Amino acid sequence: MKKLLSVIELGGYEDFTELYKSMGYEVTQEITTRKAISRLKRTHYDVVVAEFNYQHTFRDRLSNLESIIAGIQKQNAKCIVIYEKEFENHLSTLRQQFNFDAELSLPISPADMQAALETSTLAD
């Protein structure tokens, strides 16, 4: 069974767990970056869905996402990023360094998430 890690730190959108399960994923959900990174060290995931939460107070990075990306790259997992439109310009900085398999700006519908998961880059 394919494995999906959902990292929901801020939320504010629908819980897509049932959608993920209906698409054949075994789902693990974490609410902190630290716990997500720990999971990534112990378990291989096919897809990681994570939020881009811009933090102007970080000195060496833009957000929580860079730490998660490091774990994703070691596994060669696919990455779907959820972000708020107001922070898209900051996300564009990360796009210069990393390739995301899909990016979804809030608000997100179940159809949006399903389409992201079904894109050819995420297909088995």
Phi and psi in radians as a Rosetta constraint file:
Dihedral C 1 N 2 CA 2 C 2 CIRCULARHARMONIC -1.236 0.35
Dihedral N 2 CA 2 C 2 N 3 CIRCULARHARMONIC 2.548 0.35
Dihedral C 2 N 3 CA 3 C 3 CIRCULARHARMONIC -1.989 0.35
Dihedral N 3 CA 3 C 3 N 4 CIRCULARHARMONIC 2.413 0.35
Dihedral C 3 N 4 CA 4 C 4 CIRCULARHARMONIC -2.240 0.35
Dihedral N 4 CA 4 C 4 N 5 CIRCULARHARMONIC 2.297 0.35
Dihedral C 4 N 5 CA 5 C 5 CIRCULARHARMONIC -1.863 0.35
Dihedral N 5 CA 5 C 5 N 6 CIRCULARHARMONIC 2.136 0.35
Dihedral C 5 N 6 CA 6 C 6 CIRCULARHARMONIC -1.874 0.35
Dihedral N 6 CA 6 C 6 N 7 CIRCULARHARMONIC 2.109 0.35
Dihedral C 6 N 7 CA 7 C 7 CIRCULARHARMONIC -1.913 0.35
Dihedral N 7 CA 7 C 7 N 8 CIRCULARHARMONIC 1.856 0.35
Dihedral C 7 N 8 CA 8 C 8 CIRCULARHARMONIC -2.029 0.35
Dihedral N 8 CA 8 C 8 N 9 CIRCULARHARMONIC 1.735 0.35
Dihedral C 8 N 9 CA 9 C 9 CIRCULARHARMONIC -1.634 0.35
Dihedral N 9 CA 9 C 9 N 10 CIRCULARHARMONIC -0.822 0.35
Dihedral C 9 N 10 CA 10 C 10 CIRCULARHARMONIC -1.776 0.35
Dihedral N 10 CA 10 C 10 N 11 CIRCULARHARMONIC -0.627 0.35
Dihedral C 10 N 11 CA 11 C 11 CIRCULARHARMONIC 1.215 0.35
Dihedral N 11 CA 11 C 11 N 12 CIRCULARHARMONIC -2.410 0.35
Dihedral C 11 N 12 CA 12 C 12 CIRCULARHARMONIC 1.527 0.35
Dihedral N 12 CA 12 C 12 N 13 CIRCULARHARMONIC 0.244 0.35
Dihedral C 12 N 13 CA 13 C 13 CIRCULARHARMONIC -2.524 0.35
Dihedral N 13 CA 13 C 13 N 14 CIRCULARHARMONIC 2.968 0.35
Dihedral C 13 N 14 CA 14 C 14 CIRCULARHARMONIC -1.063 0.35
Dihedral N 14 CA 14 C 14 N 15 CIRCULARHARMONIC 2.523 0.35
Dihedral C 14 N 15 CA 15 C 15 CIRCULARHARMONIC -1.379 0.35
Dihedral N 15 CA 15 C 15 N 16 CIRCULARHARMONIC 2.063 0.35
Dihedral C 15 N 16 CA 16 C 16 CIRCULARHARMONIC -1.669 0.35
Dihedral N 16 CA 16 C 16 N 17 CIRCULARHARMONIC 0.260 0.35
Dihedral C 16 N 17 CA 17 C 17 CIRCULARHARMONIC -0.945 0.35
Dihedral N 17 CA 17 C 17 N 18 CIRCULARHARMONIC -0.817 0.35
Dihedral C 17 N 18 CA 18 C 18 CIRCULARHARMONIC -1.128 0.35
Dihedral N 18 CA 18 C 18 N 19 CIRCULARHARMONIC -0.643 0.35
Dihedral C 18 N 19 CA 19 C 19 CIRCULARHARMONIC -1.104 0.35
Dihedral N 19 CA 19 C 19 N 20 CIRCULARHARMONIC -0.827 0.35
Dihedral C 19 N 20 CA 20 C 20 CIRCULARHARMONIC -0.987 0.35
Dihedral N 20 CA 20 C 20 N 21 CIRCULARHARMONIC -0.816 0.35
Dihedral C 20 N 21 CA 21 C 21 CIRCULARHARMONIC -1.097 0.35
Dihedral N 21 CA 21 C 21 N 22 CIRCULARHARMONIC -0.710 0.35
Dihedral C 21 N 22 CA 22 C 22 CIRCULARHARMONIC -1.149 0.35
Dihedral N 22 CA 22 C 22 N 23 CIRCULARHARMONIC -0.372 0.35
Dihedral C 22 N 23 CA 23 C 23 CIRCULARHARMONIC -1.633 0.35
Dihedral N 23 CA 23 C 23 N 24 CIRCULARHARMONIC 0.146 0.35
Dihedral C 23 N 24 CA 24 C 24 CIRCULARHARMONIC 1.604 0.35
Dihedral N 24 CA 24 C 24 N 25 CIRCULARHARMONIC 0.298 0.35
Dihedral C 24 N 25 CA 25 C 25 CIRCULARHARMONIC -1.700 0.35
Dihedral N 25 CA 25 C 25 N 26 CIRCULARHARMONIC 2.460 0.35
Dihedral C 25 N 26 CA 26 C 26 CIRCULARHARMONIC -1.494 0.35
Dihedral N 26 CA 26 C 26 N 27 CIRCULARHARMONIC 2.156 0.35
Dihedral C 26 N 27 CA 27 C 27 CIRCULARHARMONIC -1.892 0.35
Dihedral N 27 CA 27 C 27 N 28 CIRCULARHARMONIC 2.323 0.35
Dihedral C 27 N 28 CA 28 C 28 CIRCULARHARMONIC -2.097 0.35
Dihedral N 28 CA 28 C 28 N 29 CIRCULARHARMONIC 2.374 0.35
Dihedral C 28 N 29 CA 29 C 29 CIRCULARHARMONIC -2.130 0.35
Dihedral N 29 CA 29 C 29 N 30 CIRCULARHARMONIC 2.345 0.35
Dihedral C 29 N 30 CA 30 C 30 CIRCULARHARMONIC -2.212 0.35
Dihedral N 30 CA 30 C 30 N 31 CIRCULARHARMONIC 2.673 0.35
Dihedral C 30 N 31 CA 31 C 31 CIRCULARHARMONIC -1.998 0.35
Dihedral N 31 CA 31 C 31 N 32 CIRCULARHARMONIC 0.048 0.35
Dihedral C 31 N 32 CA 32 C 32 CIRCULARHARMONIC -2.385 0.35
Dihedral N 32 CA 32 C 32 N 33 CIRCULARHARMONIC 2.638 0.35
Dihedral C 32 N 33 CA 33 C 33 CIRCULARHARMONIC -1.079 0.35
Dihedral N 33 CA 33 C 33 N 34 CIRCULARHARMONIC -0.745 0.35
Dihedral C 33 N 34 CA 34 C 34 CIRCULARHARMONIC -1.003 0.35
Dihedral N 34 CA 34 C 34 N 35 CIRCULARHARMONIC -0.796 0.35
Dihedral C 34 N 35 CA 35 C 35 CIRCULARHARMONIC -1.201 0.35
Dihedral N 35 CA 35 C 35 N 36 CIRCULARHARMONIC -0.624 0.35
Dihedral C 35 N 36 CA 36 C 36 CIRCULARHARMONIC -1.118 0.35
Dihedral N 36 CA 36 C 36 N 37 CIRCULARHARMONIC -0.752 0.35
Dihedral C 36 N 37 CA 37 C 37 CIRCULARHARMONIC -1.101 0.35
Dihedral N 37 CA 37 C 37 N 38 CIRCULARHARMONIC -0.721 0.35
Dihedral C 37 N 38 CA 38 C 38 CIRCULARHARMONIC -1.053 0.35
Dihedral N 38 CA 38 C 38 N 39 CIRCULARHARMONIC -0.760 0.35
Dihedral C 38 N 39 CA 39 C 39 CIRCULARHARMONIC -1.072 0.35
Dihedral N 39 CA 39 C 39 N 40 CIRCULARHARMONIC -0.766 0.35
Dihedral C 39 N 40 CA 40 C 40 CIRCULARHARMONIC -1.091 0.35
Dihedral N 40 CA 40 C 40 N 41 CIRCULARHARMONIC -0.499 0.35
Dihedral C 40 N 41 CA 41 C 41 CIRCULARHARMONIC -1.285 0.35
Dihedral N 41 CA 41 C 41 N 42 CIRCULARHARMONIC -0.492 0.35
Dihedral C 41 N 42 CA 42 C 42 CIRCULARHARMONIC -1.740 0.35
Dihedral N 42 CA 42 C 42 N 43 CIRCULARHARMONIC -0.454 0.35
Dihedral C 42 N 43 CA 43 C 43 CIRCULARHARMONIC -2.323 0.35
Dihedral N 43 CA 43 C 43 N 44 CIRCULARHARMONIC 2.440 0.35
Dihedral C 43 N 44 CA 44 C 44 CIRCULARHARMONIC -1.503 0.35
Dihedral N 44 CA 44 C 44 N 45 CIRCULARHARMONIC 2.293 0.35
Dihedral C 44 N 45 CA 45 C 45 CIRCULARHARMONIC -2.048 0.35
Dihedral N 45 CA 45 C 45 N 46 CIRCULARHARMONIC 2.551 0.35
Dihedral C 45 N 46 CA 46 C 46 CIRCULARHARMONIC -1.440 0.35
Dihedral N 46 CA 46 C 46 N 47 CIRCULARHARMONIC -0.622 0.35
Dihedral C 46 N 47 CA 47 C 47 CIRCULARHARMONIC -2.422 0.35
Dihedral N 47 CA 47 C 47 N 48 CIRCULARHARMONIC 2.442 0.35
Dihedral C 47 N 48 CA 48 C 48 CIRCULARHARMONIC -2.152 0.35
Dihedral N 48 CA 48 C 48 N 49 CIRCULARHARMONIC 2.211 0.35
Dihedral C 48 N 49 CA 49 C 49 CIRCULARHARMONIC -1.890 0.35
Dihedral N 49 CA 49 C 49 N 50 CIRCULARHARMONIC 2.070 0.35
Dihedral C 49 N 50 CA 50 C 50 CIRCULARHARMONIC -2.432 0.35
Dihedral N 50 CA 50 C 50 N 51 CIRCULARHARMONIC 2.660 0.35
Dihedral C 50 N 51 CA 51 C 51 CIRCULARHARMONIC -1.518 0.35
Dihedral N 51 CA 51 C 51 N 52 CIRCULARHARMONIC 2.556 0.35
Dihedral C 51 N 52 CA 52 C 52 CIRCULARHARMONIC -1.703 0.35
Dihedral N 52 CA 52 C 52 N 53 CIRCULARHARMONIC 1.902 0.35
Dihedral C 52 N 53 CA 53 C 53 CIRCULARHARMONIC -1.970 0.35
Dihedral N 53 CA 53 C 53 N 54 CIRCULARHARMONIC 1.698 0.35
Dihedral C 53 N 54 CA 54 C 54 CIRCULARHARMONIC -1.083 0.35
Dihedral N 54 CA 54 C 54 N 55 CIRCULARHARMONIC 2.312 0.35
Dihedral C 54 N 55 CA 55 C 55 CIRCULARHARMONIC -2.237 0.35
Dihedral N 55 CA 55 C 55 N 56 CIRCULARHARMONIC 1.818 0.35
Dihedral C 55 N 56 CA 56 C 56 CIRCULARHARMONIC -1.191 0.35
Dihedral N 56 CA 56 C 56 N 57 CIRCULARHARMONIC -0.251 0.35
Dihedral C 56 N 57 CA 57 C 57 CIRCULARHARMONIC -1.473 0.35
Dihedral N 57 CA 57 C 57 N 58 CIRCULARHARMONIC -0.208 0.35
Dihedral C 57 N 58 CA 58 C 58 CIRCULARHARMONIC -1.255 0.35
Dihedral N 58 CA 58 C 58 N 59 CIRCULARHARMONIC 2.414 0.35
Dihedral C 58 N 59 CA 59 C 59 CIRCULARHARMONIC -1.530 0.35
Dihedral N 59 CA 59 C 59 N 60 CIRCULARHARMONIC -0.711 0.35
Dihedral C 59 N 60 CA 60 C 60 CIRCULARHARMONIC -1.829 0.35
Dihedral N 60 CA 60 C 60 N 61 CIRCULARHARMONIC 0.033 0.35
Dihedral C 60 N 61 CA 61 C 61 CIRCULARHARMONIC -2.749 0.35
Dihedral N 61 CA 61 C 61 N 62 CIRCULARHARMONIC 3.017 0.35
Dihedral C 61 N 62 CA 62 C 62 CIRCULARHARMONIC -1.652 0.35
Dihedral N 62 CA 62 C 62 N 63 CIRCULARHARMONIC -0.479 0.35
Dihedral C 62 N 63 CA 63 C 63 CIRCULARHARMONIC -2.811 0.35
Dihedral N 63 CA 63 C 63 N 64 CIRCULARHARMONIC -3.087 0.35
Dihedral C 63 N 64 CA 64 C 64 CIRCULARHARMONIC -1.189 0.35
Dihedral N 64 CA 64 C 64 N 65 CIRCULARHARMONIC -0.429 0.35
Dihedral C 64 N 65 CA 65 C 65 CIRCULARHARMONIC -1.172 0.35
Dihedral N 65 CA 65 C 65 N 66 CIRCULARHARMONIC -0.586 0.35
Dihedral C 65 N 66 CA 66 C 66 CIRCULARHARMONIC -1.025 0.35
Dihedral N 66 CA 66 C 66 N 67 CIRCULARHARMONIC -0.697 0.35
Dihedral C 66 N 67 CA 67 C 67 CIRCULARHARMONIC -1.148 0.35
Dihedral N 67 CA 67 C 67 N 68 CIRCULARHARMONIC -0.701 0.35
Dihedral C 67 N 68 CA 68 C 68 CIRCULARHARMONIC -1.170 0.35
Dihedral N 68 CA 68 C 68 N 69 CIRCULARHARMONIC -0.707 0.35
Dihedral C 68 N 69 CA 69 C 69 CIRCULARHARMONIC -1.024 0.35
Dihedral N 69 CA 69 C 69 N 70 CIRCULARHARMONIC -0.669 0.35
Dihedral C 69 N 70 CA 70 C 70 CIRCULARHARMONIC -1.011 0.35
Dihedral N 70 CA 70 C 70 N 71 CIRCULARHARMONIC -0.748 0.35
Dihedral C 70 N 71 CA 71 C 71 CIRCULARHARMONIC -1.200 0.35
Dihedral N 71 CA 71 C 71 N 72 CIRCULARHARMONIC -0.645 0.35
Dihedral C 71 N 72 CA 72 C 72 CIRCULARHARMONIC -1.133 0.35
Dihedral N 72 CA 72 C 72 N 73 CIRCULARHARMONIC -0.769 0.35
Dihedral C 72 N 73 CA 73 C 73 CIRCULARHARMONIC -1.121 0.35
Dihedral N 73 CA 73 C 73 N 74 CIRCULARHARMONIC -0.611 0.35
Dihedral C 73 N 74 CA 74 C 74 CIRCULARHARMONIC -1.118 0.35
Dihedral N 74 CA 74 C 74 N 75 CIRCULARHARMONIC -0.501 0.35
Dihedral C 74 N 75 CA 75 C 75 CIRCULARHARMONIC -1.678 0.35
Dihedral N 75 CA 75 C 75 N 76 CIRCULARHARMONIC -0.234 0.35
Dihedral C 75 N 76 CA 76 C 76 CIRCULARHARMONIC 1.076 0.35
Dihedral N 76 CA 76 C 76 N 77 CIRCULARHARMONIC 0.600 0.35
Dihedral C 76 N 77 CA 77 C 77 CIRCULARHARMONIC -1.375 0.35
Dihedral N 77 CA 77 C 77 N 78 CIRCULARHARMONIC 2.723 0.35
Dihedral C 77 N 78 CA 78 C 78 CIRCULARHARMONIC -1.397 0.35
Dihedral N 78 CA 78 C 78 N 79 CIRCULARHARMONIC 2.624 0.35
Dihedral C 78 N 79 CA 79 C 79 CIRCULARHARMONIC -2.262 0.35
Dihedral N 79 CA 79 C 79 N 80 CIRCULARHARMONIC 2.187 0.35
Dihedral C 79 N 80 CA 80 C 80 CIRCULARHARMONIC -1.946 0.35
Dihedral N 80 CA 80 C 80 N 81 CIRCULARHARMONIC 2.184 0.35
Dihedral C 80 N 81 CA 81 C 81 CIRCULARHARMONIC -1.872 0.35
Dihedral N 81 CA 81 C 81 N 82 CIRCULARHARMONIC 2.315 0.35
Dihedral C 81 N 82 CA 82 C 82 CIRCULARHARMONIC -1.868 0.35
Dihedral N 82 CA 82 C 82 N 83 CIRCULARHARMONIC 2.322 0.35
Dihedral C 82 N 83 CA 83 C 83 CIRCULARHARMONIC -2.574 0.35
Dihedral N 83 CA 83 C 83 N 84 CIRCULARHARMONIC 2.793 0.35
Dihedral C 83 N 84 CA 84 C 84 CIRCULARHARMONIC -1.562 0.35
Dihedral N 84 CA 84 C 84 N 85 CIRCULARHARMONIC 2.398 0.35
Dihedral C 84 N 85 CA 85 C 85 CIRCULARHARMONIC -0.957 0.35
Dihedral N 85 CA 85 C 85 N 86 CIRCULARHARMONIC -0.590 0.35
Dihedral C 85 N 86 CA 86 C 86 CIRCULARHARMONIC -1.138 0.35
Dihedral N 86 CA 86 C 86 N 87 CIRCULARHARMONIC -0.300 0.35
Dihedral C 86 N 87 CA 87 C 87 CIRCULARHARMONIC -1.874 0.35
Dihedral N 87 CA 87 C 87 N 88 CIRCULARHARMONIC 0.206 0.35
Dihedral C 87 N 88 CA 88 C 88 CIRCULARHARMONIC -1.045 0.35
Dihedral N 88 CA 88 C 88 N 89 CIRCULARHARMONIC -0.620 0.35
Dihedral C 88 N 89 CA 89 C 89 CIRCULARHARMONIC -1.112 0.35
Dihedral N 89 CA 89 C 89 N 90 CIRCULARHARMONIC -0.580 0.35
Dihedral C 89 N 90 CA 90 C 90 CIRCULARHARMONIC -1.296 0.35
Dihedral N 90 CA 90 C 90 N 91 CIRCULARHARMONIC -0.638 0.35
Dihedral C 90 N 91 CA 91 C 91 CIRCULARHARMONIC -1.100 0.35
Dihedral N 91 CA 91 C 91 N 92 CIRCULARHARMONIC -0.582 0.35
Dihedral C 91 N 92 CA 92 C 92 CIRCULARHARMONIC -1.066 0.35
Dihedral N 92 CA 92 C 92 N 93 CIRCULARHARMONIC -0.497 0.35
Dihedral C 92 N 93 CA 93 C 93 CIRCULARHARMONIC -1.108 0.35
Dihedral N 93 CA 93 C 93 N 94 CIRCULARHARMONIC -0.721 0.35
Dihedral C 93 N 94 CA 94 C 94 CIRCULARHARMONIC -1.214 0.35
Dihedral N 94 CA 94 C 94 N 95 CIRCULARHARMONIC -0.557 0.35
Dihedral C 94 N 95 CA 95 C 95 CIRCULARHARMONIC -1.045 0.35
Dihedral N 95 CA 95 C 95 N 96 CIRCULARHARMONIC -0.476 0.35
Dihedral C 95 N 96 CA 96 C 96 CIRCULARHARMONIC -1.221 0.35
Dihedral N 96 CA 96 C 96 N 97 CIRCULARHARMONIC -0.409 0.35
Dihedral C 96 N 97 CA 97 C 97 CIRCULARHARMONIC -1.838 0.35
Dihedral N 97 CA 97 C 97 N 98 CIRCULARHARMONIC -0.487 0.35
Dihedral C 97 N 98 CA 98 C 98 CIRCULARHARMONIC -2.315 0.35
Dihedral N 98 CA 98 C 98 N 99 CIRCULARHARMONIC 2.599 0.35
Dihedral C 98 N 99 CA 99 C 99 CIRCULARHARMONIC -1.805 0.35
Dihedral N 99 CA 99 C 99 N 100 CIRCULARHARMONIC 2.118 0.35
Dihedral C 99 N 100 CA 100 C 100 CIRCULARHARMONIC -1.696 0.35
Dihedral N 100 CA 100 C 100 N 101 CIRCULARHARMONIC 2.517 0.35
Dihedral C 100 N 101 CA 101 C 101 CIRCULARHARMONIC -1.349 0.35
Dihedral N 101 CA 101 C 101 N 102 CIRCULARHARMONIC -0.472 0.35
Dihedral C 101 N 102 CA 102 C 102 CIRCULARHARMONIC -2.789 0.35
Dihedral N 102 CA 102 C 102 N 103 CIRCULARHARMONIC 2.616 0.35
Dihedral C 102 N 103 CA 103 C 103 CIRCULARHARMONIC -2.294 0.35
Dihedral N 103 CA 103 C 103 N 104 CIRCULARHARMONIC 2.279 0.35
Dihedral C 103 N 104 CA 104 C 104 CIRCULARHARMONIC -2.194 0.35
Dihedral N 104 CA 104 C 104 N 105 CIRCULARHARMONIC 2.135 0.35
Dihedral C 104 N 105 CA 105 C 105 CIRCULARHARMONIC -1.619 0.35
Dihedral N 105 CA 105 C 105 N 106 CIRCULARHARMONIC 2.544 0.35
Dihedral C 105 N 106 CA 106 C 106 CIRCULARHARMONIC -1.216 0.35
Dihedral N 106 CA 106 C 106 N 107 CIRCULARHARMONIC 2.534 0.35
Dihedral C 106 N 107 CA 107 C 107 CIRCULARHARMONIC -1.366 0.35
Dihedral N 107 CA 107 C 107 N 108 CIRCULARHARMONIC 2.671 0.35
Dihedral C 107 N 108 CA 108 C 108 CIRCULARHARMONIC -2.076 0.35
Dihedral N 108 CA 108 C 108 N 109 CIRCULARHARMONIC 2.312 0.35
Dihedral C 108 N 109 CA 109 C 109 CIRCULARHARMONIC -1.700 0.35
Dihedral N 109 CA 109 C 109 N 110 CIRCULARHARMONIC 2.825 0.35
Dihedral C 109 N 110 CA 110 C 110 CIRCULARHARMONIC -0.983 0.35
Dihedral N 110 CA 110 C 110 N 111 CIRCULARHARMONIC -0.632 0.35
Dihedral C 110 N 111 CA 111 C 111 CIRCULARHARMONIC -1.122 0.35
Dihedral N 111 CA 111 C 111 N 112 CIRCULARHARMONIC -0.660 0.35
Dihedral C 111 N 112 CA 112 C 112 CIRCULARHARMONIC -1.064 0.35
Dihedral N 112 CA 112 C 112 N 113 CIRCULARHARMONIC -0.831 0.35
Dihedral C 112 N 113 CA 113 C 113 CIRCULARHARMONIC -1.146 0.35
Dihedral N 113 CA 113 C 113 N 114 CIRCULARHARMONIC -0.731 0.35
Dihedral C 113 N 114 CA 114 C 114 CIRCULARHARMONIC -1.075 0.35
Dihedral N 114 CA 114 C 114 N 115 CIRCULARHARMONIC -0.766 0.35
Dihedral C 114 N 115 CA 115 C 115 CIRCULARHARMONIC -1.085 0.35
Dihedral N 115 CA 115 C 115 N 116 CIRCULARHARMONIC -0.694 0.35
Dihedral C 115 N 116 CA 116 C 116 CIRCULARHARMONIC -1.089 0.35
Dihedral N 116 CA 116 C 116 N 117 CIRCULARHARMONIC -0.720 0.35
Dihedral C 116 N 117 CA 117 C 117 CIRCULARHARMONIC -1.237 0.35
Dihedral N 117 CA 117 C 117 N 118 CIRCULARHARMONIC -0.477 0.35
Dihedral C 117 N 118 CA 118 C 118 CIRCULARHARMONIC -1.572 0.35
Dihedral N 118 CA 118 C 118 N 119 CIRCULARHARMONIC -0.066 0.35
Dihedral C 118 N 119 CA 119 C 119 CIRCULARHARMONIC -1.048 0.35
Dihedral N 119 CA 119 C 119 N 120 CIRCULARHARMONIC 2.724 0.35
Dihedral C 119 N 120 CA 120 C 120 CIRCULARHARMONIC -1.060 0.35
Dihedral N 120 CA 120 C 120 N 121 CIRCULARHARMONIC -0.506 0.35
Dihedral C 120 N 121 CA 121 C 121 CIRCULARHARMONIC -1.223 0.35
Dihedral N 121 CA 121 C 121 N 122 CIRCULARHARMONIC -0.363 0.35
Dihedral C 121 N 122 CA 122 C 122 CIRCULARHARMONIC -1.765 0.35
Dihedral N 122 CA 122 C 122 N 123 CIRCULARHARMONIC -0.141 0.35
Dihedral C 122 N 123 CA 123 C 123 CIRCULARHARMONIC -1.219 0.35
Dihedral N 123 CA 123 C 123 N 124 CIRCULARHARMONIC 2.567 0.35
